[in-house]
Amino acid sequence: MGRNNMKSRIKNLERQARILEMDGADRSELLNKARNYTEHFLNTLSEKPAYVDTPDKGREVYKLPIEEAPHPLSDLLELLESEVDTPGLNPTAPTHAGYIPGGGVYPSAVADFLAAVTNRYAGVFFSSPGAVRIENICIRWMCDLIGYPGKAAGNLTSGGSLANLIGMVTARDEAGIRAKDFHRSVIYTTRQVHHCVIKAIKFSGLQEAAVREVAMDDRYRMKPAALEKQIESDKREGLIPLMIFASAGTTDLGAVDPLDDIADLAEKHKLWFHVDAAYGGFFMLTEHGKKVMKGMERSDSLTIDPHKGLFLPYGLGAVLVRNGRKLYDSQHMTANYLQDTLKATEEYSPADLSPELSKHFRGLRMWLPLQLLGVAPFRAALEEKLQLTRYCYRRLSDMPGIEVGPEPELSILFFRYLPEHGDPNALNKAIVDYIHRDGRIFLSSTHISGTIYLRLALLNFRTHLKEAELILDIIEEAIEQL
Ligand SMILES: *Cc1c(COP(=O)(O)O)cnc(C)c1O
């Protein structure tokens, strides 16, 4: 092929490929339409149900296959509205009180947009020192919040599950145990620990380790005396007590393990102490939270989820490690092709502290709302959730036939309806089904040793007194109807 022929072929491909770079007018149009969509979404939020069960559950999305030819934006947005943003659970709904809500503060969405358009490479300091510094500022702010020292470090992860995994791998590496010792290693937790910790045990290769479900008190918190007894008995048997995974706010029941007492035992017996505060961590912004979670600052590592307690949209968790060097030693690695990046290493790079390399500049979605709105409204919203939860607890306690669980420690409570006759489990299941079918509010159920409970988890920043009243009214209505 002649050189001119080659050039003309390349030019022809260029013409087709140039569509990827939209011009200013097209960008504005795209953005305006997307903005109209999100404005309509948010402006009609109060009319939207918290849960919708459509017969075909979004199946129509298959009607628009990915093909060589493009589809118009209007078709795509229509499909999004009816098939994606309608069926299922609506996490933005003010009356969503199931699982762990959050909501999704708007400035985070704009930050995601900014980060995606500028596409700074936030994996290594050399590539974008500013982006890495922003992520480190967020991490430092969280370390200060929980009381970690200056040498602490951390990583912004996609969520709490990955944060727990990184915490566990760091603990494993710090202990320096060999594969041949895995079956003699012991991990201490309770039955209420989040199931992602059990996944982390598997992913970290420790599935041969013994997992001790330490006994809990009547409020589902780890019993320190039982923990110590178990550690001592394991030592006597020649096993290797490795790490303790405590929870600061269990997802299921909102229980906070006695962190200070556990820290004493971790120090005494030289175990790694990890606190899973994915749900509860940001209550450290409140006086009550600081009291309930005292001792958190003595942990070796910690998980905290801004997409829960800071109400960010999904996609942001964090692992913090008290001695940042241990995290670095566990996670960092270099490659030949990255040699230039070693020139600038003034701060830890995210890639040195996690399994990820290329990543979204996710720090911006946390930094922007905190800067733009200040910390005060976040603190107030968390305090409000604590008070609202206590208000709901009182009102539920006063409802005839309702048996409430223990006084909530943070913002999760559980209860059940006890009928005069009939199977309570079947009836409480029917109440949840009624509420899901109705859809105006959302709550979820759980079971403890075979007994079904309904739970309320208040952590959406949009949930205020009016929504809490509606939630309680609908629970009453469901009981009456059944
Ligand atoms: C939500 C949660 C997790 C899992 O975090 P993801 O962000 O969903 O991955 C882990 N532990 C606790 C206590 C949680 O509440």
The ligand as a MOL file (V3000), in Angstrom:
LIG
                    3D

  0  0  0     0  0            999 V3000
M  V30 BEGIN CTAB
M  V30 COUNTS 15 15 0 0 0
M  V30 BEGIN ATOM
M  V30 1 C -22.7360 -1.4970 54.5610 0
M  V30 2 C -21.8090 -2.2040 55.4600 0
M  V30 3 C -20.7210 -2.8970 54.9590 0
M  V30 4 C -20.4930 -3.0950 53.4880 0
M  V30 5 O -20.1780 -1.8900 52.8950 0
M  V30 6 P -20.4640 -1.6080 51.3410 0
M  V30 7 O -20.1780 -0.1680 51.2570 0
M  V30 8 O -21.8960 -1.9610 51.1100 0
M  V30 9 O -19.5430 -2.4510 50.5650 0
M  V30 10 C -19.8400 -3.4620 55.8560 0
M  V30 11 N -20.0420 -3.3540 57.1800 0
M  V30 12 C -21.0890 -2.6990 57.7010 0
M  V30 13 C -21.2410 -2.6100 59.1730 0
M  V30 14 C -22.0110 -2.1010 56.8480 0
M  V30 15 O -23.0650 -1.4580 57.3640 0
M  V30 END ATOM
M  V30 BEGIN BOND
M  V30 1 1 1 2
M  V30 2 1 2 3
M  V30 3 2 2 14
M  V30 4 1 3 4
M  V30 5 2 3 10
M  V30 6 1 4 5
M  V30 7 1 5 6
M  V30 8 2 6 7
M  V30 9 1 6 8
M  V30 10 1 6 9
M  V30 11 1 10 11
M  V30 12 2 11 12
M  V30 13 1 12 13
M  V30 14 1 12 14
M  V30 15 1 14 15
M  V30 END BOND
M  V30 END CTAB
M  END
